[in-house]
């Protein structure tokens, strides 16, 4: 029998018979406030903060809120199957953990705890290039879990090539290339605290352990950490990259390649022309361009342009199970969730991340069933109406 994610609610109620209640709220929108209370302003601001005055992050939420579900009645939803296929991989549900860097600022177990949580719940984990744990160590923690690698495309070709070789050897099966961060945006919460973890050698683990990176240093990292940081800063981002450069990645990675940060249908078409396998419709959770189009508003046009030929994924603003429903109804194959699991990690380590995954998918399962659907494939634009103010 297919696993029903919704059964998590009965597990909670049955545990309540002994007086036990969940350690974290089941309304995941409350996690940010709890994290603000328990962690320092630097780490919290780094994860929760956005570009400019936060208008893009607010727009992401508003675009999802504005779309309302139209439930249908008397449809057989007794047996439900949330499984999907993404990039040729069978997944138990349309959810993956988005790449979030420097997770050691949230919890000492960092990326390894998040990878273990994802593997335990059988959802993919996407490791950030800017992780505070080397990719090989995270792969070991992930075990036989589905894992994908996110690339920040360095100026140094040999470092990029080395990253791809290492990721492949460590069992990462798909490559997610973040395009929307050729420069770090103006982020007042970080600026007001003068807080950038990389300058303290946090979030640089993949670089500092990389032989091609080390080859560019006069001294080993531990002998001159400041020089290593400066070397990292000099190569981390490259605003000179253009579409023809994608050929280098195609030559050096033989698995699926997904471009993250696509918001315009013409860019999605260019991804298709360049031989890419998918795109993530994303504005980096509002962290890069203040005043940007909301990701959910960009999604339908990208789906219309390439949805029949490329895998279209979605992130930026997913906080609830009904958000997942809406993104899939707008045409996404699956969604990525970022900040909520980072908060779960900060509050309760691996268990906190698992709590976030299970809450999201239980609520999605129930929303799906209560709206008259037994599987994600039957969702479409007709299941939503858009409120006009």
Helices and strands as residue ranges (DSSP letters): G 5-7, H 8-15, G 16-18, G 28-30, H 31-38, H 41-48, H 55-66, E 67-69, E 84-86, E 89-91, E 95-97, G 103-105, H 110-121, E 124-127, H 135-142, E 147-151, H 157-169, E 174-178, H 188-193, G 197-200, H 205-208, H 211-214, H 225-235, G 243-245, H 246-252, E 256-262, H 265-273, E 278-281, G 284-286, H 295-306, E 311-314, H 321-329, E 334-337, H 339-370, G 376-378, G 381-383, E 384-386
